[in-house]
Amino acid sequence: MTTFQIFGLQFLLSLIAYSLIAGWYVAPRLATLPLGAALTPLLFLHAFRHVGLVFLVPTVVGPALPAAFAVPAAYGDLLTAVLALLAILGLRGEWRPARMLVWTFSVVGTVDLLNALYRGARLGVELGAAYYIPTFAVPALLVTHAMIFVRLVKRAG
């Protein structure tokens, strides 16, 4: 297997496992909660996306990581983490624009992840010690984004 095939397989298997966990265990429990209470634990996972700043640390990812990947991925994750925290505060404080904050967070966060995956594949990036982020963390983040979108759409309907 090539490195890219191994990466793809690991990503796919993580995505499947997280989807099963979400569908069988997490979603049924969150479905019984009010919207704010259901979204908050999903948002907390994204509050730690500041970890993506590691893409700017050459001793972790190696000096050859292209800036065309590292900079947007790192700052996109930071922006998403800040938006997640604002959305959590908005939901907990019952701010009027809280739901709009959650929508904004989830659109920005999803686009950031898809952009990073696309750029990473196109540029053939090698992440060094940060390899676990796209193979282990990103699938969980994508699944929780999907869960958030589903809850928001159901609530709007």
Secondary structure by P-SEA (a helix, b strand, c coil): ccaaaaaaaaaaaaaaaaaaaaacccccccccccccccaaaaaaaaccccccccccccccccccccccccaaaaaaaaaaaaaaaaaaaaaaacccaaaaaaaaaaaaaaaaaaaaaaaaaaaccccccccccccccaaaaaaaaaaaaaaaaaaac
